[in-house]
Amino acid sequence: MDVRRSLPAALAALSLLVWGSFAEAQTAPDDCSTPRQAARTFLANLQADSMNPAVAARCFAWSEAGVRGEARQDAARDLLAVLDQRGHYVDLEALPDTPEVDAETYADGKVPLTRRLPEIHLVRVGDEWRISAQSIGLIQPLYDETFTVDVESMVDQLPGWMRAEPLPGVALWQFFGLFVVLLGGMLIRFLVARVLFSWAGRILKKRNLKFDFEVAQRAATPIGTLAMAAFLWWLFPMLRFSVRVNQITMIALRVIAAAAAVMVLYRLVDFGADVFARRAEKTETKLDDQIVPMVRKTLKVFVVVVGVIFVLQNLDVDVGSLLAGVSLGGLAFTLAARDTVANLFGSISIFADQPFQVGDWVVIDGHEGIVEEVGMRSTRIRTFYDSVIAIPNSVVANAAVDNWGKRRYRRCLVTLGLTYDTAPDQMQAFVEGIRAILQANPKVRKDSYEVCFRDFGESALEVMVYFFFRCDSWSEELKQRQNVFLEIMRMAEAIGVDFAFPTQTLHLETRAREREIPARARPSRDELSDVVAAFGPSGGRSTAESPLLTQGFFPGGGVVRGSDAEGDG
């Protein structure tokens, strides 16, 4: 025998043997020295190509749990079935691979197999890591909860062609079952939405609430989606797909359920806000009209933020670490969002101080108009040229707000000019006549007005008229101003005075023959007194409501009742 030739062959054979043993150890390990190795031993020995239940069951604390014999292997298989069908993929790389684990990370000495199922965990027993006795006690309840239907017995009764596998690891019955489950889920979604829609309509009608079909339908649809997700969550594990397929499906169902729950709350916020808005319209105060839109937006933002966190949690994102990262960048965020924060506190200041209400006529920072909405960021004003101005609440909170809507009375200040040929008695009658007109008008404040011959102007004798109206709107104020001014014109005509306008007197020399211009006849003092009394309260010539010559042509085509247009005079 040639040793030189046989030695390389022996070394090659030995290398193949060692490599084969190493490969076998990699595919089907038998090691419980670390949490990672214990989990690998459990999982690898229950795969189809390396089925060894006895070895898979080795890294369990059976003695402490009181489980013996074949029940150990059955429990190991049941645990793997629960993990696979619930989509709990065990990430071996995430498990510690040292006998000693970090005391801060695993303070209680328990190492969960998966983050989503911490009840199943490894503990150290002597020099080995084993699935705890507490976890072993939960295997059967988890299995019964996961598999409510005995699918295996039903599959065994199916014909052979239904059990054929058109794709590796996926049988034909699984495709058929998937179709049935999806169809049932869509049917559940439709039925739940319809039933809730009808039920909500009946309840609201009984309580005499206006039923908004669109809002109710938008709220019922995501509830139906939530029911569909629950239905699929219950039945999908029965189809026995692989752990990766189940993991993706369960994540998708969690995201769908979370999004549907957020949409339900979002629609309920709209629905509740609409109900309170209708009630607010019936109250005299306008504060609730301002609060309802504010609360609606605040609740929507809160629901969306909580919903995003909920969805991230269902995507297995570590929200705690994410929030910690956000807190580290809190200073930069605060600097970037200081205007937003200022506007938010400005809105709080507006609601606390209440300088105005929705519908008030205000002047803020040089902008004039009617307040339409007070939001979280800005206050919207409808200007008198029908545009909308959004003023940041931080500006509103620090600006001088002139609220014309808070006026108790509406002031009228006017200067009337009479011609210089007005006699003293006529001037006195004119002043007293205006006072009589103000006393006769029911909309004029009687305890605070001033009428006096104030000054000798450049081209007129100036009479100041200063008084207040009791009016609730600008239109009513304009109407009453017209009534008073028309009365003044009629009274001026009755006492024989003329209103002046800017004039200049030119003195011309002429050779024409001079002729006398007859002097204008002036009423006597008694006649002037009678005219003044006639325009006063209960006077025969007093008309607090100016008579119309036509139907008035008011906005909207309205006719003032009691006017000449109706034949009442």
RODRENTI-233685 format. One line per field, with one value per residue (C-alpha): y, x, z. Coordinates in steps of 0.001 Angstrom, whole numbers, plus 524288, in hexadecimal, padded with zeros to 5 digits. Example, Ala and Ser with C-alpha at 12.3 -4.5 7.8 and 13.67 -1.06 7.14 Angstrom:
2
yy = (7EE6C:7FBDC)
xx = (8300C:83566)
zz = (81E78:81BE4)
END
This chain:
569
yy = (80000:80D20:815D2:82203:81F72:81AAE:825D2:8309F:8280E:8258C:833F3:83722:82D05:83221:84014:83C12:83507:840C4:84A2B:8416A:840DE:84FB7:851C0:84883:84FD7:85C9A:857AA:84FD4:854B0:84F08:859FD:86155:868F3:87659:87BFC:87C6C:86E58:86985:87023:86ADA:85D14:85E2B:863C0:85CA6:84F10:8510D:854AD:84BA5:8487B:8464D:84110:83C96:83FB5:8392C:84264:84E0B:84B7F:84AF6:85993:859E5:85A2D:84DFB:84985:8564D:855DA:847A4:8431C:8357B:82C08:82E91:83A61:841E2:84034:84334:84FB9:853D3:851AF:8590E:8649B:86561:864C3:87016:8783C:87548:87777:883E6:8891A:88A1B:88884:885A2:88E28:88639:89147:899B4:88FD2:89050:88613:885F7:87E60:88B1C:89524:8A3C5:8A635:8B371:8AE1C:8A1C2:8A66D:89AD1:890E2:88D97:88DDF:88E07:8861D:89122:89EF1:89D24:89109:893C8:8893D:87F14:88154:87AC1:87A14:874E5:86799:863CC:86546:864E5:86DA8:86786:86BAD:86E4B:8660F:871DC:87277:863D3:86595:86F74:866F6:85F98:86BC0:87304:86781:86677:87526:874FB:868DC:86969:86025:852BB:85590:849DE:8402F:84753:84776:838CD:8368F:83E8B:837A9:8362F:84079:84AB8:84771:84898:8537A:85BD6:86433:85F10:85E3C:86381:859F6:85C44:85C09:867A3:86FD0:86BF3:86EF0:87C23:87FAE:87BAB:88333:88F9E:88EB0:88CBE:89862:8A167:89C67:89EF6:8ACB6:8AFB0:8AA06:8B0B7:8BDE7:8BC8D:8B829:8C310:8CD21:8C909:8C7F0:8D568:8DB43:8D5BF:8DA09:8E7EA:8E94D:8E4DE:8EF72:8F9B8:8FBD8:8FF95:8F370:8F662:8EA99:8EDE8:8EF2A:8E2C9:8DB19:8DFD9:8DB73:8CE41:8CA63:8CA1E:8C2B7:8B88A:8B85B:8B62B:8AAA4:8A518:8A5FE:89ED9:89445:8923C:89281:8874E:87EAC:88108:878A7:86D09:86D46:868C3:8715D:87310:87BCB:88643:886E1:88757:891CB:89AB0:89808:89AA7:8A745:8AB7F:8A81B:8AF88:8BB74:8BA80:8B910:8C46E:8CD28:8C954:8CC4D:8D998:8DC5B:8D85D:8E1E3:8EC4B:8EAF7:8EA9C:8F785:8FD3F:8F786:8FC5A:909C1:90AF0:90787:911A2:91BB7:91A7C:91C2A:927D6:92E67:92E5F:9353F:943E9:9441D:942CB:93D35:92F40:93279:93590:92A16:91F5D:92151:92292:91610:90F1A:91248:90F60:90209:8FED6:90215:8F9EA:8EE5E:8EEFA:8EFBC:8E461:8DCDC:8DEBE:8D9DC:8CE46:8CAD7:8CBF0:8C2CA:8B8F9:8BA0A:8B5DC:8C33D:8C656:8D25D:8D4BF:8D606:8DE4B:8E799:8E808:8EC0C:8F660:8FB91:8FCD9:9055E:90C77:91907:919D5:9164E:920B9:92B0D:9271B:9269F:93287:939D1:92E50:92D8F:93C48:93B31:9300F:937F2:94390:93BB0:937BC:94612:949D4:93FC5:9439B:95247:951C5:95EFC:95B6D:950CB:94AC3:954A0:960CD:96C57:96EB1:97641:96E8F:9735C:97C27:97167:973A0:969D2:95F93:95482:94795:93DB5:93CE8:9316F:92BC4:93362:93F36:94755:948F0:955DA:95841:965FF:96F24:96CF2:95E58:95958:9511B:9553C:94B49:9522E:949E2:9486D:94CF8:959F5:95A9B:957FE:96352:96CE7:97758:971CB:97BB3:97407:97B7C:9701B:972CF:98066:982A8:98E89:99354:9A14F:9AB57:9B806:9C178:9D001:9D704:9E413:9EE68:9FA3D:A074B:A0D70:A04E8:A0D2C:A0AC6:A062E:9FCB8:9F781:9F5A7:9EECF:9E63C:9E1DE:9DF51:9D868:9CEC4:9CBEA:9C99B:9C037:9B899:9B7D2:9B2C5:9A7F1:99B2B:9964E:9A23A:9A22D:9ACBE:9AF3F:9B2AB:9BBB7:9C932:9D2DE:9E0B1:9EC10:9E9BE:9F2CD:9FCFC:9F5B9:9FB49:9F974:9F4AA:9F5B7:9E8A6:9E077:9D490:9C8B6:9BDE0:9B25A:9A36D:998D9:98C52:98300:974E6:9758E:97EB5:97E09:9825A:98D65:99271:991C8:999C5:9A3D3:9A5BD:9A751:9B1DA:9B917:9B93C:9BEA4:9C961:9CCCE:9CD96:9D5CC:9DEFA:9E0D8:9E3A9:9EE65:9F45B:9F228:9EDB7:9E4D9:9EB8A:9E6B3:9ECDC:9F9E3:A0681:A13EE:A1C87:A2B39:A30BE:A3EEE:A412E:A4CEB:A4623:A4BD0:A45E9:A3F25:A3A0F:A2B5D:A2876:A22FD:A14D3:A133C:A0D91:A0643:A0CC2:A0791:A014D:9FAA6:9F5A0:9F08E:9E953:9E320:9DE7F:9D8A7:9D200:9CA86:9C6A8:9BABB:9B8C5:9C436:9C447:9C506:9BB50:9AEFF:9A697:99CBB:9A420:9A198:99AC7:99F4A:99184:983CE:98814:97E89:97933:96DE2:9612A:967EA:96A48:97476:97BD8:97956:98570:98D7D:994D7:9898C:981AD:98CA9:98F2D:99C2A)
xx = (80000:8053F:8044C:806FD:7FAE4:7F1D5:7F4BD:7EE76:7E294:7E148:7E2A1:7D83D:7CF05:7D18C:7CEFC:7C216:7BE26:7C183:7BA9E:7AEB5:7AE26:7AFB8:7A4F7:79C14:79EFC:79B92:78E9E:78A85:791D1:790DF:79589:78EF3:79AAA:79598:7881E:78B14:78FF2:78470:77AD4:78231:781C1:7730D:77021:779E2:7761B:767CA:769FC:76556:7731C:77888:76D46:77222:767CB:76F64:77AF7:771F8:76B9F:77895:7799C:76D10:76BA6:76335:7666F:761FE:7558E:752A8:7517E:75662:75798:751F0:74A8A:7574E:758EE:74A8A:74BB0:757DE:750C4:744D7:74D4A:7538B:74605:74176:74D62:74C5D:73DCC:73DC1:748C0:75285:75F54:76A83:7761B:7818B:78B1D:78385:78576:791D1:79C04:7A31E:7A001:79F87:7958D:794D5:78EA5:78924:782A3:77D8D:77BBD:77347:77C2D:771E6:7754F:768E7:76925:761CB:75E97:75034:74EB2:756A6:74F28:7579A:76540:77211:777E3:784AD:78403:7915D:79B1B:790C4:7862D:778BB:76AE1:76518:75B1A:75214:752BF:75043:743C1:73EEB:7413F:7344B:72BC8:732BD:730E8:72261:720E0:72801:721C9:7135C:71051:71689:71BB0:724CC:71989:7122A:71E16:72008:71256:714B9:71745:72546:7249D:720CB:72CF6:735F0:74013:7407D:74AA4:754ED:74EEB:7419A:73679:72ADF:72160:728A4:7260F:717CA:716F3:71D74:71332:7081A:70DE7:70FDC:70218:6FC96:7044E:6FED4:6F118:6F2F9:6F7B7:6EBBD:6E1EA:6E7B6:6E80B:6D9E9:6D4E4:6DBF7:6D73B:6C906:6CA48:6D07D:6C5A2:6BAFC:6C1BB:6C3E8:6B607:6B0B2:6B8AA:6B438:6C1FA:6C40A:6C946:6D4C7:6D500:6E234:6E911:6E29D:6E668:6F473:6F4E4:6EE64:6F78F:7042F:6FCE6:6F9A9:70803:70B9E:70237:7080D:715D2:7115D:70AF6:71753:71FB5:717A6:7170C:723CF:72C1B:72362:728F2:73646:73EEB:74D51:751DE:756B9:749A5:7427B:74BA5:74945:73AA5:73966:7410E:73846:72C13:73114:733CF:72664:71FC0:72764:72473:7160D:7156C:71B9D:711D5:7068E:70AFD:70D93:6FFBF:6F9DC:700A8:6FA39:6ED14:6EDA8:6F266:6E717:6DD59:6E2FD:6E400:6D561:6D2B4:6DBD1:6D405:6C81B:6CEE0:6CFDD:6DE5A:6E82C:6F2F3:6EED4:6EEDB:6FD55:7009A:6FA8E:703A1:70F4D:70C0E:7095C:716DA:71DB4:71756:71A69:728BB:728F2:72264:72BD1:737D9:7334B:72F91:73D02:7436B:73A1B:73D2C:74BCA:74A7E:74384:74EBA:757CD:75E1F:76402:75BDA:762ED:77001:769AF:76406:77125:77774:76D11:76FCB:77E35:77A64:7704B:7780B:77917:76ACB:766E5:76EB7:768B1:75AF1:75B63:751BC:7485F:74988:74781:73B36:73639:73805:7321D:725D3:7252E:72675:71B86:7123F:715C4:71475:7098C:70C3F:702B6:6F980:6F634:6EDE7:6F39E:6F82A:7063B:7125A:71ED2:72C51:7267A:71DBE:70F18:70436:6FB3E:70129:6FE33:7068F:71044:71967:7255A:72EBB:7276E:71B1A:713CB:70D18:703C8:7068D:6FC32:70159:6FE80:70C5C:71154:71CFB:723C6:72A8F:733D1:72E94:73B87:7394B:72B18:72ECD:73887:7310B:7273F:719DC:70F44:7029B:6F7BA:6EEAB:6EF71:6E9A3:6DDED:6DA1F:6DDBD:6E26C:6DE6F:6E639:6E2F2:6E4E0:6D9F0:6DC3F:6D1B7:6D2E3:6D714:6C9D9:6C3B9:6BD43:6C053:6B27B:6B353:6C053:6BA77:6AEB6:6B78E:6BF91:6B39C:6ACFE:6B843:6B75A:6A8D3:6AB7E:6B53E:6AB78:6A11D:6A985:6A811:6B5A1:6BCF0:6C2D1:6BB5E:6C4D2:6D0E5:6D0A6:6D5B3:6D04C:6D5C2:6D975:6E802:6EF6E:6EFA6:6F5AC:6FBF6:6EF9A:6E54B:6DFBD:6E3EE:6DABA:6E073:6D777:6DC98:6D43D:6D39F:6CB0E:6C686:6C879:6CCE1:6D234:6D8BF:6CD19:6C3F1:6CD41:6CD6C:6BEB2:6BD05:6C71C:6BF3B:6B2AE:6B8A8:6BF07:6B288:6AB2E:6B563:6B3CE:6A500:6A60F:6AFF3:6A6B9:69B7C:6A2A7:6A861:6B706:6C086:6CC4D:6D8D8:6E3B1:6F114:6EEF8:6F631:6F00C:6F4D8:6F267:6F10F:6EFFC:6E5CB:6DFEB:6D2BB:6C776:6C636:6B9C2:6B530:6B458:6A89A:6AC30:6A8AF:69CF3:6A064:69726:6939D:6981E:68AF4:68B2B:698FB:694CC:68966:6926E:69BFB:690EA:68B50:6982A:69932:69398:68523:6861C:67DC3:68946:6920A:69512:69F30:69E00:6A013:69511:698E5:69571:696BD:6989E:6A617:6AE23:6B4F5:6BEB3:6B783:6AB75:6A591:69B0D:69A5E:68D35:6854A:68B47:6849E:687C2:67D71:673B1:67494:67B9D)
zz = (80000:7FBF3:807EB:80017:7F7C3:8027C:80BE3:80396:80160:80FE7:812DD:808C5:80E74:81C0B:81771:8113B:81DA0:82611:81CC4:81C3D:82AF4:82B87:8218F:828E5:83555:82E73:8292D:83527:84140:84ED5:85795:862B3:867A3:8637F:860AF:8521C:851A0:859A4:8506D:8449B:84A27:84C1C:83EA5:835FD:83AAC:83725:828DB:81E21:81981:82733:82F56:83CA4:846FE:851EC:85020:84DDF:85B08:86253:86549:86D67:87C2B:87C14:889D0:88FDE:88794:88B00:87CC2:8793E:86DE5:86074:8657E:86504:8565D:853FE:85BEB:85450:84769:84C6D:8507E:84311:83CC9:8454B:841E5:8335B:831B2:839BE:83168:83C9E:83580:83ED7:83B53:84053:83DFE:8479B:85298:85AF1:85786:8647A:870CF:8785F:873CA:875EF:88337:87F03:872BF:87948:8873C:88B20:88483:87A42:86BC1:86342:856B2:84FD0:853DA:850A1:85921:8657E:86CE1:86602:86B22:86E78:87C1B:880FA:88795:88C99:8818E:876D7:87178:87092:86D3F:87AA9:881C2:881F2:87315:87204:879C5:86FB4:863A4:8640A:86695:85BA0:85278:8558D:853B9:846AE:840C4:84402:838BD:836CA:82939:828C0:829E0:81F2D:81648:81839:812CD:80671:7F975:7F537:7EA91:7F4BE:7FCA2:7F0F6:7F19B:7E53F:7EC57:7F5CA:8034F:7FEFA:7FC5E:7F389:7FF02:804D5:7F897:7F8ED:80781:8056B:7FB3C:80462:80FE5:807EB:8025A:81000:81504:80A93:80D61:81BF2:818E4:81094:81A3A:8262F:81F48:81ACB:82811:82F4A:82571:8273B:83600:8373F:82EFC:837C1:84453:83F8C:83AA5:847CA:84E76:844AD:83F9E:8318A:82AC4:82210:8190A:81333:8205D:82599:8198B:81A50:82890:82610:81AFB:82321:82DD6:82386:81FA8:82DE5:82E8C:82200:827B0:83402:82BB9:823A7:82FF9:83562:8294A:82228:82B86:827F9:81A37:81F38:816CF:819E4:824E9:81B85:8146E:82160:82687:81AE1:81B3E:829C6:828B2:81D75:82547:83125:828CF:8224F:82F85:8354D:829A3:82A23:838B5:83654:82B78:83454:83ED4:8347E:82F1A:83CB8:83FA0:83376:83731:84543:84100:83760:84210:84B74:8408E:83E06:84C79:84CF9:84238:84B1A:85673:8580E:85B50:85067:858E1:8560C:84780:84905:851CD:84961:83D82:8469E:84DF1:84113:83BC3:848A4:849E5:83BC0:83DB7:84A24:84364:837ED:840C3:84934:83CF2:836E6:8436F:8439B:83572:837F9:84381:83ADB:83136:83C4C:83CFA:84A37:84D1A:859F8:85323:848AB:852BB:859A1:84CD8:84B19:858BB:85551:849FB:85212:85297:843CE:84284:84C5D:84545:8384D:83DDC:846B9:83E15:83E89:84D4B:84E46:84602:84E7E:85AEE:853E7:8512F:85F7E:86344:859E4:85FA3:86D7D:86B4B:86102:85AB2:84FDA:84B3C:83E3C:836BF:83D33:83516:8392A:8356E:83870:834DD:82A5D:824B5:8254B:82344:82927:8313E:82A79:831CA:83CEF:83A95:84122:83885:83370:8340E:8273E:82428:818DA:813F8:80EB9:800F7:80325:8043A:80F99:817D0:820A4:82BE2:8344E:8420B:847AD:840B9:8451B:85348:85356:84AB1:84E75:84B02:847E5:8491E:8429F:84553:853F7:852A1:85B5C:8532E:845B1:84534:83B17:83A04:82F2E:82CCD:8258C:81EF3:81D45:81495:81A5E:817A5:82245:82CC7:83B37:83DF0:83292:8378F:84512:83F2E:836D7:842A5:84AFF:83FA9:83E5D:84CEA:84B53:84012:84858:8537D:84A36:84438:84C26:84823:84D35:85AC9:86223:86D55:86593:859E0:85685:84C75:84C37:84376:84470:83B55:830B2:82567:81948:8116A:81B0A:8289A:82E6E:836C1:83D99:83F1D:84818:84C7D:84DA6:847B9:84E3E:842CB:84179:833A7:82A2E:820F6:82BC3:82F45:82144:8209B:82D06:828B2:81C4F:82412:82CB3:8216A:8196A:82514:82658:817F8:81944:82579:81EF4:81392:81CE2:82457:817FF:81966:80EFC:80FFA:80BFF:80357:800F9:7FA0C:7F73B:7F650:7EB23:7EBD4:7DE19:7DA05:7CF7E:7C8A2:7C77D:7CEE7:7DC67:7E052:7ED35:7EFC3:7F838:80588:80819:810EF:81E14:82760:83413:84121:843A2:83661:838D5:84624:8400A:835E5:84058:84869:83C6E:83A5A:848B8:84FAA:84C62:84303:836F4:82D9A:834C4:82CE3:833DF:828BD:81C20:81258:805CB:7F83C:7F29E:7F82A:7FCB8:7F49C:800A8:7FF8A:7FD75:7F7EF:8055A:807DC:814AF:81AE3:81E25:8132A:80851:7FF44:80658:80681:81520:81433)
END
